[in-house]
């Protein structure tokens, strides 16, 4: 199964959200419909970054990197 690490940017206040999923389009719909409690007040979102991985473990490790200081700086530069 293919996994993706993704980053979303709030169109409302430019907040970043970083996550992982097997279906980024479905997750974006969930985020924008308010079904994700942690960030429903920041919707709507746009996808600013995705990367594909062959395992959940690899996707999770990359998610952790993106949530680090260096990873967040990388995302802000996009």
PDB file of N, CA, C and O in Angstrom:
ATOM      1  N   UNK A   1       0.843  -1.184   0.000  1.00  0.00           N
ATOM      2  CA  UNK A   1       0.000   0.000   0.000  1.00  0.00           C
ATOM      3  C   UNK A   1       0.886   1.245   0.000  1.00  0.00           C
ATOM      4  O   UNK A   1       1.881   1.301   0.722  1.00  0.00           O
ATOM      5  N   UNK A   2       0.533   2.218  -0.791  1.00  0.00           N
ATOM      6  CA  UNK A   2       1.279   3.471  -0.878  1.00  0.00           C
ATOM      7  C   UNK A   2       0.779   4.438   0.195  1.00  0.00           C
ATOM      8  O   UNK A   2      -0.426   4.583   0.402  1.00  0.00           O
ATOM      9  N   UNK A   3       1.710   5.088   0.866  1.00  0.00           N
ATOM     10  CA  UNK A   3       1.402   6.094   1.877  1.00  0.00           C
ATOM     11  C   UNK A   3       1.946   7.440   1.428  1.00  0.00           C
ATOM     12  O   UNK A   3       2.926   7.509   0.686  1.00  0.00           O
ATOM     13  N   UNK A   4       1.311   8.496   1.878  1.00  0.00           N
ATOM     14  CA  UNK A   4       1.741   9.851   1.549  1.00  0.00           C
ATOM     15  C   UNK A   4       1.911  10.654   2.829  1.00  0.00           C
ATOM     16  O   UNK A   4       1.119  10.541   3.764  1.00  0.00           O
ATOM     17  N   UNK A   5       2.952  11.460   2.850  1.00  0.00           N
ATOM     18  CA  UNK A   5       3.079  12.507   3.850  1.00  0.00           C
ATOM     19  C   UNK A   5       2.660  13.788   3.142  1.00  0.00           C
ATOM     20  O   UNK A   5       3.053  14.029   2.001  1.00  0.00           O
ATOM     21  N   UNK A   6       1.863  14.607   3.817  1.00  0.00           N
ATOM     22  CA  UNK A   6       1.342  15.807   3.164  1.00  0.00           C
ATOM     23  C   UNK A   6       1.384  16.989   4.120  1.00  0.00           C
ATOM     24  O   UNK A   6       1.421  16.833   5.340  1.00  0.00           O
ATOM     25  N   UNK A   7       1.376  18.162   3.531  1.00  0.00           N
ATOM     26  CA  UNK A   7       1.288  19.395   4.312  1.00  0.00           C
ATOM     27  C   UNK A   7       0.177  20.246   3.722  1.00  0.00           C
ATOM     28  O   UNK A   7       0.062  20.409   2.507  1.00  0.00           O
ATOM     29  N   UNK A   8      -0.628  20.779   4.615  1.00  0.00           N
ATOM     30  CA  UNK A   8      -1.721  21.664   4.226  1.00  0.00           C
ATOM     31  C   UNK A   8      -1.440  23.052   4.782  1.00  0.00           C
ATOM     32  O   UNK A   8      -0.822  23.202   5.836  1.00  0.00           O
ATOM     33  N   UNK A   9      -1.900  24.056   4.060  1.00  0.00           N
ATOM     34  CA  UNK A   9      -1.784  25.432   4.534  1.00  0.00           C
ATOM     35  C   UNK A   9      -3.176  26.034   4.585  1.00  0.00           C
ATOM     36  O   UNK A   9      -3.936  25.958   3.620  1.00  0.00           O
ATOM     37  N   UNK A  10      -3.496  26.628   5.712  1.00  0.00           N
ATOM     38  CA  UNK A  10      -4.793  27.269   5.877  1.00  0.00           C
ATOM     39  C   UNK A  10      -4.881  28.497   4.983  1.00  0.00           C
ATOM     40  O   UNK A  10      -3.990  29.346   4.986  1.00  0.00           O
ATOM     41  N   UNK A  11      -5.956  28.582   4.226  1.00  0.00           N
ATOM     42  CA  UNK A  11      -6.191  29.772   3.413  1.00  0.00           C
ATOM     43  C   UNK A  11      -6.703  30.919   4.282  1.00  0.00           C
ATOM     44  O   UNK A  11      -6.698  32.078   3.866  1.00  0.00           O
ATOM     45  N   UNK A  12      -7.142  30.584   5.483  1.00  0.00           N
ATOM     46  CA  UNK A  12      -7.704  31.572   6.409  1.00  0.00           C
ATOM     47  C   UNK A  12      -6.606  32.318   7.170  1.00  0.00           C
ATOM     48  O   UNK A  12      -6.592  33.548   7.211  1.00  0.00           O
ATOM     49  N   UNK A  13      -5.678  31.549   7.778  1.00  0.00           N
ATOM     50  CA  UNK A  13      -4.664  32.181   8.626  1.00  0.00           C
ATOM     51  C   UNK A  13      -3.245  31.649   8.401  1.00  0.00           C
ATOM     52  O   UNK A  13      -2.345  31.933   9.192  1.00  0.00           O
ATOM     53  N   UNK A  14      -3.041  30.884   7.334  1.00  0.00           N
ATOM     54  CA  UNK A  14      -1.731  30.364   6.922  1.00  0.00           C
ATOM     55  C   UNK A  14      -1.123  29.355   7.902  1.00  0.00           C
ATOM     56  O   UNK A  14       0.083  29.111   7.860  1.00  0.00           O
ATOM     57  N   UNK A  15      -1.933  28.772   8.774  1.00  0.00           N
ATOM     58  CA  UNK A  15      -1.486  27.716   9.669  1.00  0.00           C
ATOM     59  C   UNK A  15      -1.107  26.488   8.847  1.00  0.00           C
ATOM     60  O   UNK A  15      -1.767  26.164   7.860  1.00  0.00           O
ATOM     61  N   UNK A  16      -0.031  25.802   9.263  1.00  0.00           N
ATOM     62  CA  UNK A  16       0.382  24.568   8.597  1.00  0.00           C
ATOM     63  C   UNK A  16      -0.161  23.360   9.343  1.00  0.00           C
ATOM     64  O   UNK A  16      -0.217  23.352  10.573  1.00  0.00           O
ATOM     65  N   UNK A  17      -0.559  22.344   8.596  1.00  0.00           N
ATOM     66  CA  UNK A  17      -0.947  21.055   9.162  1.00  0.00           C
ATOM     67  C   UNK A  17      -0.169  19.996   8.400  1.00  0.00           C
ATOM     68  O   UNK A  17      -0.149  20.000   7.169  1.00  0.00           O
ATOM     69  N   UNK A  18       0.471  19.089   9.129  1.00  0.00           N
ATOM     70  CA  UNK A  18       1.276  18.028   8.528  1.00  0.00           C
ATOM     71  C   UNK A  18       0.697  16.693   8.953  1.00  0.00           C
ATOM     72  O   UNK A  18       0.419  16.479  10.132  1.00  0.00           O
ATOM     73  N   UNK A  19       0.516  15.796   7.995  1.00  0.00           N
ATOM     74  CA  UNK A  19      -0.047  14.489   8.304  1.00  0.00           C
ATOM     75  C   UNK A  19       0.372  13.438   7.304  1.00  0.00           C
ATOM     76  O   UNK A  19       1.209  13.686   6.436  1.00  0.00           O
ATOM     77  N   UNK A  20      -0.219  12.254   7.431  1.00  0.00           N
ATOM     78  CA  UNK A  20       0.046  11.168   6.495  1.00  0.00           C
ATOM     79  C   UNK A  20      -1.236  10.406   6.252  1.00  0.00           C
ATOM     80  O   UNK A  20      -2.107  10.340   7.119  1.00  0.00           O
ATOM     81  N   UNK A  21      -1.347   9.827   5.058  1.00  0.00           N
ATOM     82  CA  UNK A  21      -2.578   9.156   4.658  1.00  0.00           C
ATOM     83  C   UNK A  21      -2.309   8.302   3.432  1.00  0.00           C
ATOM     84  O   UNK A  21      -1.287   8.453   2.761  1.00  0.00           O
ATOM     85  N   UNK A  22      -3.244   7.402   3.151  1.00  0.00           N
ATOM     86  CA  UNK A  22      -3.186   6.650   1.900  1.00  0.00           C
ATOM     87  C   UNK A  22      -4.004   7.342   0.819  1.00  0.00           C
ATOM     88  O   UNK A  22      -3.948   6.950  -0.347  1.00  0.00           O
ATOM     89  N   UNK A  23      -4.761   8.368   1.194  1.00  0.00           N
ATOM     90  CA  UNK A  23      -5.615   9.087   0.241  1.00  0.00           C
ATOM     91  C   UNK A  23      -5.654  10.571   0.620  1.00  0.00           C
ATOM     92  O   UNK A  23      -6.479  10.994   1.430  1.00  0.00           O
ATOM     93  N   UNK A  24      -4.763  11.341   0.031  1.00  0.00           N
ATOM     94  CA  UNK A  24      -4.633  12.757   0.387  1.00  0.00           C
ATOM     95  C   UNK A  24      -5.886  13.550   0.013  1.00  0.00           C
ATOM     96  O   UNK A  24      -6.311  14.426   0.767  1.00  0.00           O
ATOM     97  N   UNK A  25      -6.471  13.254  -1.130  1.00  0.00           N
ATOM     98  CA  UNK A  25      -7.680  13.984  -1.551  1.00  0.00           C
ATOM     99  C   UNK A  25      -8.817  13.789  -0.549  1.00  0.00           C
ATOM    100  O   UNK A  25      -9.531  14.737  -0.223  1.00  0.00           O
ATOM    101  N   UNK A  26      -8.980  12.569  -0.065  1.00  0.00           N
ATOM    102  CA  UNK A  26     -10.023  12.276   0.927  1.00  0.00           C
ATOM    103  C   UNK A  26      -9.744  13.022   2.233  1.00  0.00           C
ATOM    104  O   UNK A  26     -10.656  13.581   2.842  1.00  0.00           O
ATOM    105  N   UNK A  27      -8.476  13.026   2.656  1.00  0.00           N
ATOM    106  CA  UNK A  27      -8.122  13.721   3.893  1.00  0.00           C
ATOM    107  C   UNK A  27      -8.349  15.226   3.759  1.00  0.00           C
ATOM    108  O   UNK A  27      -8.811  15.869   4.701  1.00  0.00           O
ATOM    109  N   UNK A  28      -8.028  15.789   2.593  1.00  0.00           N
ATOM    110  CA  UNK A  28      -8.255  17.215   2.384  1.00  0.00           C
ATOM    111  C   UNK A  28      -9.738  17.540   2.524  1.00  0.00           C
ATOM    112  O   UNK A  28     -10.100  18.546   3.134  1.00  0.00           O
ATOM    113  N   UNK A  29     -10.588  16.701   1.967  1.00  0.00           N
ATOM    114  CA  UNK A  29     -12.037  16.908   2.103  1.00  0.00           C
ATOM    115  C   UNK A  29     -12.461  16.852   3.566  1.00  0.00           C
ATOM    116  O   UNK A  29     -13.292  17.647   4.006  1.00  0.00           O
ATOM    117  N   UNK A  30     -11.884  15.902   4.329  1.00  0.00           N
ATOM    118  CA  UNK A  30     -12.213  15.793   5.750  1.00  0.00           C
ATOM    119  C   UNK A  30     -11.776  17.046   6.505  1.00  0.00           C
ATOM    120  O   UNK A  30     -12.520  17.572   7.332  1.00  0.00           O
ATOM    121  N   UNK A  31     -10.566  17.519   6.215  1.00  0.00           N
ATOM    122  CA  UNK A  31     -10.079  18.733   6.874  1.00  0.00           C
ATOM    123  C   UNK A  31     -10.970  19.927   6.537  1.00  0.00           C
ATOM    124  O   UNK A  31     -11.337  20.699   7.423  1.00  0.00           O
ATOM    125  N   UNK A  32     -11.312  20.076   5.282  1.00  0.00           N
ATOM    126  CA  UNK A  32     -12.100  21.236   4.854  1.00  0.00           C
ATOM    127  C   UNK A  32     -13.560  21.174   5.278  1.00  0.00           C
ATOM    128  O   UNK A  32     -14.235  22.202   5.322  1.00  0.00           O
ATOM    129  N   UNK A  33     -14.053  19.981   5.589  1.00  0.00           N
ATOM    130  CA  UNK A  33     -15.450  19.859   6.032  1.00  0.00           C
ATOM    131  C   UNK A  33     -15.595  19.993   7.547  1.00  0.00           C
ATOM    132  O   UNK A  33     -16.708  19.952   8.071  1.00  0.00           O
ATOM    133  N   UNK A  34     -14.469  20.154   8.255  1.00  0.00           N
ATOM    134  CA  UNK A  34     -14.517  20.319   9.702  1.00  0.00           C
ATOM    135  C   UNK A  34     -14.530  19.021  10.482  1.00  0.00           C
ATOM    136  O   UNK A  34     -14.776  19.035  11.688  1.00  0.00           O
ATOM    137  N   UNK A  35     -14.272  17.899   9.829  1.00  0.00           N
ATOM    138  CA  UNK A  35     -14.293  16.603  10.513  1.00  0.00           C
ATOM    139  C   UNK A  35     -13.004  16.303  11.272  1.00  0.00           C
ATOM    140  O   UNK A  35     -12.932  15.314  12.002  1.00  0.00           O
ATOM    141  N   UNK A  36     -11.994  17.144  11.107  1.00  0.00           N
ATOM    142  CA  UNK A  36     -10.750  16.989  11.850  1.00  0.00           C
ATOM    143  C   UNK A  36     -10.761  18.014  12.975  1.00  0.00           C
ATOM    144  O   UNK A  36     -10.581  19.209  12.741  1.00  0.00           O
ATOM    145  N   UNK A  37     -10.971  17.540  14.189  1.00  0.00           N
ATOM    146  CA  UNK A  37     -11.186  18.417  15.343  1.00  0.00           C
ATOM    147  C   UNK A  37     -10.013  19.366  15.577  1.00  0.00           C
ATOM    148  O   UNK A  37     -10.218  20.533  15.912  1.00  0.00           O
ATOM    149  N   UNK A  38      -8.784  18.872  15.402  1.00  0.00           N
ATOM    150  CA  UNK A  38      -7.613  19.671  15.756  1.00  0.00           C
ATOM    151  C   UNK A  38      -7.447  20.936  14.928  1.00  0.00           C
ATOM    152  O   UNK A  38      -6.766  21.866  15.362  1.00  0.00           O
ATOM    153  N   UNK A  39      -8.050  20.992  13.753  1.00  0.00           N
ATOM    154  CA  UNK A  39      -7.822  22.180  12.930  1.00  0.00           C
ATOM    155  C   UNK A  39      -9.061  22.696  12.203  1.00  0.00           C
ATOM    156  O   UNK A  39      -8.936  23.430  11.223  1.00  0.00           O
ATOM    157  N   UNK A  40     -10.224  22.334  12.653  1.00  0.00           N
ATOM    158  CA  UNK A  40     -11.434  22.734  11.934  1.00  0.00           C
ATOM    159  C   UNK A  40     -11.642  24.245  11.899  1.00  0.00           C
ATOM    160  O   UNK A  40     -12.324  24.756  11.010  1.00  0.00           O
ATOM    161  N   UNK A  41     -11.061  24.961  12.859  1.00  0.00           N
ATOM    162  CA  UNK A  41     -11.236  26.415  12.895  1.00  0.00           C
ATOM    163  C   UNK A  41     -10.304  27.143  11.922  1.00  0.00           C
ATOM    164  O   UNK A  41     -10.392  28.360  11.757  1.00  0.00           O
ATOM    165  N   UNK A  42      -9.414  26.383  11.285  1.00  0.00           N
ATOM    166  CA  UNK A  42      -8.466  26.986  10.349  1.00  0.00           C
ATOM    167  C   UNK A  42      -8.851  26.749   8.889  1.00  0.00           C
ATOM    168  O   UNK A  42      -8.185  27.266   7.992  1.00  0.00           O
ATOM    169  N   UNK A  43      -9.899  25.988   8.634  1.00  0.00           N
ATOM    170  CA  UNK A  43     -10.323  25.664   7.262  1.00  0.00           C
ATOM    171  C   UNK A  43     -10.768  26.932   6.547  1.00  0.00           C
ATOM    172  O   UNK A  43     -11.236  27.871   7.191  1.00  0.00           O
ATOM    173  N   UNK A  44     -10.633  26.971   5.246  1.00  0.00           N
ATOM    174  CA  UNK A  44     -10.252  25.910   4.312  1.00  0.00           C
ATOM    175  C   UNK A  44      -8.730  25.787   4.161  1.00  0.00           C
ATOM    176  O   UNK A  44      -7.974  26.707   4.472  1.00  0.00           O
ATOM    177  N   UNK A  45      -8.317  24.616   3.672  1.00  0.00           N
ATOM    178  CA  UNK A  45      -6.909  24.304   3.464  1.00  0.00           C
ATOM    179  C   UNK A  45      -6.621  24.043   2.002  1.00  0.00           C
ATOM    180  O   UNK A  45      -7.509  23.706   1.219  1.00  0.00           O
ATOM    181  N   UNK A  46      -5.346  24.208   1.653  1.00  0.00           N
ATOM    182  CA  UNK A  46      -4.860  23.793   0.344  1.00  0.00           C
ATOM    183  C   UNK A  46      -3.640  22.898   0.564  1.00  0.00           C
ATOM    184  O   UNK A  46      -2.890  23.097   1.519  1.00  0.00           O
ATOM    185  N   UNK A  47      -3.440  21.922  -0.310  1.00  0.00           N
ATOM    186  CA  UNK A  47      -2.274  21.046  -0.233  1.00  0.00           C
ATOM    187  C   UNK A  47      -1.083  21.816  -0.791  1.00  0.00           C
ATOM    188  O   UNK A  47      -1.129  22.312  -1.916  1.00  0.00           O
ATOM    189  N   UNK A  48      -0.011  21.913   0.005  1.00  0.00           N
ATOM    190  CA  UNK A  48       1.189  22.595  -0.477  1.00  0.00           C
ATOM    191  C   UNK A  48       2.342  21.629  -0.693  1.00  0.00           C
ATOM    192  O   UNK A  48       3.352  21.996  -1.293  1.00  0.00           O
ATOM    193  N   UNK A  49       2.202  20.374  -0.204  1.00  0.00           N
ATOM    194  CA  UNK A  49       3.306  19.418  -0.325  1.00  0.00           C
ATOM    195  C   UNK A  49       2.773  18.005  -0.163  1.00  0.00           C
ATOM    196  O   UNK A  49       1.950  17.741   0.714  1.00  0.00           O
ATOM    197  N   UNK A  50       3.242  17.100  -1.008  1.00  0.00           N
ATOM    198  CA  UNK A  50       2.987  15.668  -0.833  1.00  0.00           C
ATOM    199  C   UNK A  50       4.237  14.909  -1.231  1.00  0.00           C
ATOM    200  O   UNK A  50       4.996  15.344  -2.097  1.00  0.00           O
ATOM    201  N   UNK A  51       4.438  13.781  -0.594  1.00  0.00           N
ATOM    202  CA  UNK A  51       5.530  12.878  -0.956  1.00  0.00           C
ATOM    203  C   UNK A  51       5.057  11.455  -0.735  1.00  0.00           C
ATOM    204  O   UNK A  51       4.434  11.148   0.281  1.00  0.00           O
ATOM    205  N   UNK A  52       5.356  10.595  -1.686  1.00  0.00           N
ATOM    206  CA  UNK A  52       4.895   9.201  -1.671  1.00  0.00           C
ATOM    207  C   UNK A  52       5.943   8.291  -1.032  1.00  0.00           C
ATOM    208  O   UNK A  52       7.146   8.466  -1.227  1.00  0.00           O
ATOM    209  N   UNK A  53       5.449   7.303  -0.256  1.00  0.00           N
ATOM    210  CA  UNK A  53       6.308   6.305   0.380  1.00  0.00           C
ATOM    211  C   UNK A  53       5.699   4.925   0.212  1.00  0.00           C
ATOM    212  O   UNK A  53       4.487   4.786   0.049  1.00  0.00           O
ATOM    213  N   UNK A  54       6.537   3.918   0.253  1.00  0.00           N
ATOM    214  CA  UNK A  54       6.074   2.546   0.080  1.00  0.00           C
ATOM    215  C   UNK A  54       5.591   1.916   1.379  1.00  0.00           C
ATOM    216  O   UNK A  54       4.862   0.924   1.354  1.00  0.00           O
ATOM    217  N   UNK A  55       5.996   2.490   2.524  1.00  0.00           N
ATOM    218  CA  UNK A  55       5.567   1.933   3.808  1.00  0.00           C
ATOM    219  C   UNK A  55       5.047   3.039   4.723  1.00  0.00           C
ATOM    220  O   UNK A  55       5.399   4.210   4.578  1.00  0.00           O
ATOM    221  N   UNK A  56       4.205   2.637   5.661  1.00  0.00           N
ATOM    222  CA  UNK A  56       3.673   3.571   6.653  1.00  0.00           C
ATOM    223  C   UNK A  56       4.812   4.116   7.516  1.00  0.00           C
ATOM    224  O   UNK A  56       4.817   5.291   7.883  1.00  0.00           O
ATOM    225  N   UNK A  57       5.769   3.253   7.831  1.00  0.00           N
ATOM    226  CA  UNK A  57       6.904   3.653   8.659  1.00  0.00           C
ATOM    227  C   UNK A  57       7.684   4.801   8.012  1.00  0.00           C
ATOM    228  O   UNK A  57       8.006   5.786   8.676  1.00  0.00           O
ATOM    229  N   UNK A  58       7.987   4.673   6.721  1.00  0.00           N
ATOM    230  CA  UNK A  58       8.724   5.724   6.012  1.00  0.00           C
ATOM    231  C   UNK A  58       7.937   7.035   6.003  1.00  0.00           C
ATOM    232  O   UNK A  58       8.500   8.110   6.211  1.00  0.00           O
ATOM    233  N   UNK A  59       6.641   6.935   5.762  1.00  0.00           N
ATOM    234  CA  UNK A  59       5.793   8.132   5.752  1.00  0.00           C
ATOM    235  C   UNK A  59       5.788   8.793   7.126  1.00  0.00           C
ATOM    236  O   UNK A  59       5.849  10.018   7.226  1.00  0.00           O
ATOM    237  N   UNK A  60       5.716   7.994   8.178  1.00  0.00           N
ATOM    238  CA  UNK A  60       5.698   8.524   9.546  1.00  0.00           C
ATOM    239  C   UNK A  60       7.019   9.210   9.890  1.00  0.00           C
ATOM    240  O   UNK A  60       7.029  10.270  10.516  1.00  0.00           O
ATOM    241  N   UNK A  61       8.130   8.602   9.480  1.00  0.00           N
ATOM    242  CA  UNK A  61       9.432   9.211   9.738  1.00  0.00           C
ATOM    243  C   UNK A  61       9.552  10.561   9.026  1.00  0.00           C
ATOM    244  O   UNK A  61      10.090  11.516   9.587  1.00  0.00           O
ATOM    245  N   UNK A  62       9.057  10.637   7.807  1.00  0.00           N
ATOM    246  CA  UNK A  62       9.105  11.900   7.065  1.00  0.00           C
ATOM    247  C   UNK A  62       8.156  12.928   7.696  1.00  0.00           C
ATOM    248  O   UNK A  62       8.463  14.119   7.734  1.00  0.00           O
ATOM    249  N   UNK A  63       7.016  12.465   8.184  1.00  0.00           N
ATOM    250  CA  UNK A  63       6.089  13.361   8.887  1.00  0.00           C
ATOM    251  C   UNK A  63       6.784  13.972  10.102  1.00  0.00           C
ATOM    252  O   UNK A  63       6.661  15.172  10.349  1.00  0.00           O
ATOM    253  N   UNK A  64       7.507  13.158  10.855  1.00  0.00           N
ATOM    254  CA  UNK A  64       8.226  13.664  12.030  1.00  0.00           C
ATOM    255  C   UNK A  64       9.273  14.700  11.627  1.00  0.00           C
ATOM    256  O   UNK A  64       9.456  15.707  12.312  1.00  0.00           O
ATOM    257  N   UNK A  65       9.961  14.444  10.509  1.00  0.00           N
ATOM    258  CA  UNK A  65      10.944  15.413  10.010  1.00  0.00           C
ATOM    259  C   UNK A  65      10.260  16.739   9.675  1.00  0.00           C
ATOM    260  O   UNK A  65      10.742  17.803  10.062  1.00  0.00           O
ATOM    261  N   UNK A  66       9.136  16.674   8.955  1.00  0.00           N
ATOM    262  CA  UNK A  66       8.446  17.907   8.564  1.00  0.00           C
ATOM    263  C   UNK A  66       7.940  18.683   9.775  1.00  0.00           C
ATOM    264  O   UNK A  66       7.795  19.904   9.709  1.00  0.00           O
ATOM    265  N   UNK A  67       7.673  17.996  10.867  1.00  0.00           N
ATOM    266  CA  UNK A  67       7.201  18.660  12.084  1.00  0.00           C
ATOM    267  C   UNK A  67       8.350  19.240  12.908  1.00  0.00           C
ATOM    268  O   UNK A  67       8.116  19.959  13.880  1.00  0.00           O
ATOM    269  N   UNK A  68       9.591  18.929  12.522  1.00  0.00           N
ATOM    270  CA  UNK A  68      10.754  19.480  13.219  1.00  0.00           C
ATOM    271  C   UNK A  68      10.981  20.919  12.761  1.00  0.00           C
ATOM    272  O   UNK A  68      10.350  21.379  11.809  1.00  0.00           O
ATOM    273  N   UNK A  69      11.862  21.610  13.424  1.00  0.00           N
ATOM    274  CA  UNK A  69      12.157  22.990  13.049  1.00  0.00           C
ATOM    275  C   UNK A  69      12.658  23.119  11.619  1.00  0.00           C
ATOM    276  O   UNK A  69      12.216  24.000  10.883  1.00  0.00           O
ATOM    277  N   UNK A  70      13.574  22.250  11.223  1.00  0.00           N
ATOM    278  CA  UNK A  70      14.121  22.292   9.864  1.00  0.00           C
ATOM    279  C   UNK A  70      13.034  21.967   8.846  1.00  0.00           C
ATOM    280  O   UNK A  70      12.950  22.607   7.798  1.00  0.00           O
ATOM    281  N   UNK A  71      12.210  20.984   9.149  1.00  0.00           N
ATOM    282  CA  UNK A  71      11.128  20.610   8.244  1.00  0.00           C
ATOM    283  C   UNK A  71      10.117  21.729   8.064  1.00  0.00           C
ATOM    284  O   UNK A  71       9.661  21.982   6.948  1.00  0.00           O
ATOM    285  N   UNK A  72       9.764  22.395   9.147  1.00  0.00           N
ATOM    286  CA  UNK A  72       8.812  23.514   9.055  1.00  0.00           C
ATOM    287  C   UNK A  72       9.400  24.673   8.252  1.00  0.00           C
ATOM    288  O   UNK A  72       8.688  25.332   7.494  1.00  0.00           O
ATOM    289  N   UNK A  73      10.699  24.919   8.419  1.00  0.00           N
ATOM    290  CA  UNK A  73      11.343  25.968   7.621  1.00  0.00           C
ATOM    291  C   UNK A  73      11.290  25.616   6.135  1.00  0.00           C
ATOM    292  O   UNK A  73      11.051  26.483   5.294  1.00  0.00           O
ATOM    293  N   UNK A  74      11.514  24.331   5.814  1.00  0.00           N
ATOM    294  CA  UNK A  74      11.419  23.877   4.429  1.00  0.00           C
ATOM    295  C   UNK A  74      10.019  24.155   3.882  1.00  0.00           C
ATOM    296  O   UNK A  74       9.879  24.687   2.781  1.00  0.00           O
ATOM    297  N   UNK A  75       8.988  23.801   4.641  1.00  0.00           N
ATOM    298  CA  UNK A  75       7.614  24.004   4.179  1.00  0.00           C
ATOM    299  C   UNK A  75       7.281  25.485   4.021  1.00  0.00           C
ATOM    300  O   UNK A  75       6.566  25.862   3.092  1.00  0.00           O
ATOM    301  N   UNK A  76       7.785  26.313   4.903  1.00  0.00           N
ATOM    302  CA  UNK A  76       7.515  27.750   4.803  1.00  0.00           C
ATOM    303  C   UNK A  76       8.173  28.362   3.573  1.00  0.00           C
ATOM    304  O   UNK A  76       7.734  29.401   3.079  1.00  0.00           O
ATOM    305  N   UNK A  77       9.234  27.711   3.076  1.00  0.00           N
ATOM    306  CA  UNK A  77       9.931  28.229   1.894  1.00  0.00           C
ATOM    307  C   UNK A  77       9.208  27.894   0.594  1.00  0.00           C
ATOM    308  O   UNK A  77       9.568  28.414  -0.462  1.00  0.00           O
ATOM    309  N   UNK A  78       8.194  27.033   0.657  1.00  0.00           N
ATOM    310  CA  UNK A  78       7.475  26.636  -0.557  1.00  0.00           C
ATOM    311  C   UNK A  78       6.532  27.730  -1.022  1.00  0.00           C
ATOM    312  O   UNK A  78       5.845  27.566  -2.030  1.00  0.00           O
TER     313      UNK A  78
END
